Amino acid sequence: MTPAAAQSTANEFRPELGFYVQQGQLVRIEFVDFLTNDLTTGDRQGNFAFYIQAALKPVFRRELRDEPDVYRNKYLTVLAGYRYRTGLTNNDSTSEHRGILEVTSRYLLPWQLVITDRNRGEFRLIKGQPFSTRYRNRLRLERDIEYHWLHCTPYIYDEIFYDQRYDQWTPNRYGLGVQFPAGPHLVVEPYYYRQNGSHSNPPHRNVFAFTWSLYF
């Protein structure tokens, strides 16, 4: 078997579960947990996050249905939170504490398209490394679709990272997915992304993911 360090590409599966609890019209609390499973090495990592999000202004966009995620209809949102990452297998000693601050804006385009611009700052304490920061910018294009019984929102996105540790724009991530409302409080979301990074080990990742989001 090829050692993990010698791999050039990792194939991973990522199940994710999120709980979103609305606090009035403008604030909500979020709990998001997910596992990353390397399909080649069998290594697993757990990620556990807590966020507070606030919406600042509504946006004019076409409504197709009652959306459980009302924040998709806001022009500008601000999020702050904390995420902990840790290895769950004996040969994975990964550990990271991460503070997160992000601002997301949404713009309505022709043909009922919506573009989302997410700007995220991360403040990282990685085991065995000094404190570092990272900036991430993600542009996402989406469109609501309604055809008979089918209601969904397909999307594509591209995200770039600036990592203070290397003083470089690395890695780059691009992906696609679709969101399906499955009742008044549940959205299911299969998606895929590819990540390429000159300082990542391994440098390339194919991630297949499935998310369950519950809204209260």
C-alpha positions as CSV (number, residue, x, y, z in Angstrom):
1,M,0.0,0.0,0.0
2,T,1.3,3.5,-0.8
3,P,2.0,5.6,2.3
4,A,-0.4,8.5,2.9
5,A,2.4,11.0,2.5
6,A,3.2,9.7,-1.0
7,Q,-0.3,10.1,-2.3
8,S,-0.9,12.9,-4.8
9,T,-4.7,12.7,-4.6
10,A,-7.1,11.8,-1.7
11,N,-10.6,10.7,-2.2
12,E,-12.8,11.6,0.7
13,F,-16.4,11.2,1.9
14,R,-17.9,13.9,4.1
15,P,-21.2,13.4,5.9
16,E,-22.4,16.6,7.6
17,L,-25.2,17.5,10.0
18,G,-26.3,21.1,10.8
19,F,-28.8,22.5,13.3
20,Y,-30.0,26.1,12.7
21,V,-32.0,27.7,15.5
22,Q,-33.7,31.0,14.7
23,Q,-33.6,33.7,17.4
24,G,-36.1,36.3,16.2
25,Q,-36.0,37.8,12.7
26,L,-32.3,38.7,12.4
27,V,-30.2,36.3,14.5
28,R,-29.8,32.5,14.6
29,I,-27.5,30.0,16.3
30,E,-25.9,27.2,14.2
31,F,-24.3,23.9,15.2
32,V,-22.5,22.1,12.4
33,D,-20.7,18.8,12.7
34,F,-19.1,16.7,10.0
35,L,-16.7,13.8,9.5
36,T,-14.0,13.6,6.8
37,N,-13.3,10.0,5.8
38,D,-10.2,9.2,3.6
39,L,-11.4,6.4,1.4
40,T,-7.8,5.2,0.7
41,T,-6.1,5.3,4.1
42,G,-9.2,5.0,6.3
43,D,-8.2,8.1,8.4
44,R,-11.1,10.0,9.8
45,Q,-11.3,13.6,11.2
46,G,-14.1,15.2,13.2
47,N,-15.1,18.8,12.8
48,F,-17.4,20.5,15.4
49,A,-18.5,24.1,15.0
50,F,-20.7,26.7,16.7
51,Y,-21.7,29.9,15.0
52,I,-23.9,33.0,15.5
53,Q,-25.2,34.6,12.4
54,A,-27.0,37.9,11.9
55,A,-28.8,39.2,8.8
56,L,-28.6,42.9,8.0
57,K,-30.8,43.7,5.0
58,P,-33.2,41.8,2.7
59,V,-32.6,41.4,-1.0
60,F,-35.1,41.4,-3.8
61,R,-35.1,38.0,-5.3
62,R,-37.7,35.7,-6.7
63,E,-39.5,33.4,-4.3
64,L,-40.4,29.9,-5.5
65,R,-41.5,28.3,-2.2
66,D,-41.4,28.7,1.6
67,E,-37.7,28.3,2.3
68,P,-36.6,26.8,5.7
69,D,-33.3,28.7,5.3
70,V,-34.7,32.3,5.4
71,Y,-31.1,33.6,5.3
72,R,-30.9,32.8,1.6
73,N,-33.2,35.8,1.1
74,K,-31.0,38.3,2.8
75,Y,-28.7,40.7,1.1
76,L,-26.0,40.7,3.7
77,T,-25.2,38.4,6.6
78,V,-22.4,38.4,9.2
79,L,-21.2,35.2,11.0
80,A,-18.9,34.6,13.9
81,G,-18.0,31.3,15.5
82,Y,-15.5,28.6,16.5
83,R,-14.6,25.3,15.0
84,Y,-12.6,22.4,16.4
85,R,-10.9,19.8,14.2
86,T,-9.4,16.6,15.5
87,G,-8.2,13.2,14.2
88,L,-10.3,10.2,15.1
89,T,-8.0,7.4,14.2
90,N,-4.8,6.2,16.0
91,N,-2.4,7.3,13.2
92,D,-4.0,10.8,12.8
93,S,-2.9,13.3,15.5
94,T,-4.4,16.4,13.8
95,S,-5.8,19.0,16.1
96,E,-6.9,22.6,15.4
97,H,-8.8,25.4,17.1
98,R,-10.2,27.9,14.6
99,G,-12.0,31.2,15.2
100,I,-14.1,32.3,12.2
101,L,-15.5,35.7,11.1
102,E,-17.2,36.0,7.7
103,V,-19.4,38.4,5.7
104,T,-21.6,37.1,2.9
105,S,-23.4,39.3,0.3
106,R,-25.9,38.2,-2.3
107,Y,-26.8,39.8,-5.6
108,L,-29.6,39.1,-8.0
109,L,-28.6,38.7,-11.6
110,P,-30.5,38.3,-14.9
111,W,-32.3,35.0,-15.6
112,Q,-33.1,34.7,-11.9
113,L,-29.6,33.8,-11.0
114,V,-28.1,34.7,-7.6
115,I,-24.4,35.2,-7.0
116,T,-23.1,34.9,-3.4
117,D,-19.8,36.4,-2.3
118,R,-18.5,35.0,0.9
119,N,-15.4,36.6,2.6
120,R,-14.1,34.6,5.6
121,G,-11.2,35.2,8.0
122,E,-9.8,32.3,10.0
123,F,-7.7,32.5,13.1
124,R,-5.9,29.2,13.6
125,L,-4.1,27.4,16.3
126,I,-2.9,24.2,14.7
127,K,-1.1,21.6,16.8
128,G,2.6,21.9,16.5
129,Q,2.5,25.2,14.6
130,P,2.5,28.9,15.6
131,F,-0.7,31.0,15.4
132,S,-1.7,31.8,11.8
133,T,-4.5,33.4,9.8
134,R,-6.1,32.6,6.6
135,Y,-8.4,34.5,4.2
136,R,-11.0,32.8,2.0
137,N,-13.1,34.2,-0.8
138,R,-15.9,32.1,-2.3
139,L,-18.0,33.1,-5.3
140,R,-21.1,30.9,-5.8
141,L,-23.7,31.0,-8.5
142,E,-27.1,29.4,-7.9
143,R,-30.6,29.3,-9.3
144,D,-33.9,28.1,-7.8
145,I,-35.7,25.6,-10.0
146,E,-39.4,24.5,-9.8
147,Y,-40.7,21.9,-12.2
148,H,-43.9,20.2,-11.3
149,W,-43.1,18.4,-8.0
150,L,-39.3,19.1,-8.2
151,H,-38.0,22.0,-6.1
152,C,-34.3,22.4,-5.9
153,T,-31.4,24.9,-6.0
154,P,-28.3,23.8,-8.1
155,Y,-25.1,25.7,-7.7
156,I,-21.5,26.0,-8.7
157,Y,-18.7,27.8,-6.9
158,D,-15.0,28.6,-6.8
159,E,-13.0,29.5,-3.6
160,I,-9.5,30.8,-3.2
161,F,-7.4,30.8,0.0
162,Y,-4.7,33.1,1.2
163,D,-2.5,31.3,3.8
164,Q,-0.3,33.5,6.0
165,R,2.0,30.6,6.8
166,Y,3.2,30.4,3.2
167,D,2.4,34.0,2.1
168,Q,0.6,32.5,-0.9
169,W,-2.8,32.0,-2.5
170,T,-3.2,28.3,-1.8
171,P,-5.2,26.1,-2.1
172,N,-8.0,26.6,-4.7
173,R,-11.3,24.8,-4.3
174,Y,-14.1,24.5,-6.9
175,G,-17.3,22.5,-6.7
176,L,-21.0,21.9,-7.5
177,G,-24.0,20.7,-5.7
178,V,-27.8,20.9,-5.3
179,Q,-30.1,21.6,-2.4
180,F,-33.4,19.8,-2.0
181,P,-36.1,20.9,0.5
182,A,-37.4,17.8,2.1
183,G,-40.2,19.2,4.3
184,P,-40.7,22.4,6.2
185,H,-37.6,22.1,8.3
186,L,-35.1,19.9,6.4
187,V,-32.8,20.5,3.4
188,V,-30.6,17.7,2.0
189,E,-27.6,18.6,-0.1
190,P,-25.3,16.3,-2.1
191,Y,-22.2,18.1,-3.4
192,Y,-18.7,17.5,-4.7
193,Y,-15.6,19.7,-4.7
194,R,-12.0,19.4,-5.9
195,Q,-9.2,21.1,-4.0
196,N,-5.7,21.7,-5.3
197,G,-2.9,23.1,-3.0
198,S,0.8,23.4,-3.4
199,H,1.4,23.0,0.3
200,S,-1.3,20.5,1.0
201,N,-0.6,16.8,1.8
202,P,-1.8,15.3,-0.4
203,P,-1.9,18.2,-2.9
204,H,-5.2,17.2,-4.5
205,R,-8.5,16.2,-2.9
206,N,-11.8,14.9,-4.3
207,V,-14.5,15.3,-1.7
208,F,-17.9,13.7,-2.1
209,A,-20.3,15.1,0.6
210,F,-23.9,14.8,1.8
211,T,-25.4,17.4,4.2
212,W,-28.6,17.3,6.3
213,S,-29.6,20.7,7.5
214,L,-32.4,21.1,10.1
215,Y,-34.1,24.5,10.7
216,F,-36.0,25.4,13.8
